[in-house]
Amino acid sequence: MCANHKMKISDQSGYTLLEGILHLAVFMLFAQVLAGIMWWLTKTESAVTDTTEIEWALFIQYVDSYITDLDSIRVNDTNSGIMIKKNHINYKVELYKDLIRKQKNWEGHEQMLLNVNSLFVELEGNALRLKVNFVNDIEKEHVFYVTYHTE
């Protein structure tokens, strides 16, 4: 019985250094793939859940609907808003706290664009340029063509 027992001990192979290195290499490869997948998922999620592009496109359409057939338009003194007169109704579009709002006849408060850090407005001839800096550091700019009401 003792001879058999000795034989089993001498037949068992141990965990070699080469096997350890191989297992470590496989683990490191798996960790790299997992880290890459996690980075890609994070980037994809932030791109999909960021609504800045959609909100900006809707804002542009909204503003564009107000700057055709105007009676008059002027930029305020701080270049952070415009006053529009259309069909004898006064509209004011301006930066207010962290949003761009619209007021009709200097009453009410309609939100047009949220999460805004700054708004810069410039009017040169018929070109109205709006430059917006969002709280997430995205900067957008658009130039509109202003048309006036002719009788």
Buried (B, 14 or more C-beta within 10 A) or exposed (E): EEEEEEEEEEEEEEEEEEEEEEEEEEEEEEEEEEEEEEEEEEEEEEEEEEEBEEBBEEBBEBBBEBBEEBEEBEBBEEBBBBBBBBEEEBBBBBBBEEBBBBBEEEEEEEEBBBBBBEBBBEBEEEEBBBBBBBEEEBEBEBEBEBEEEEE
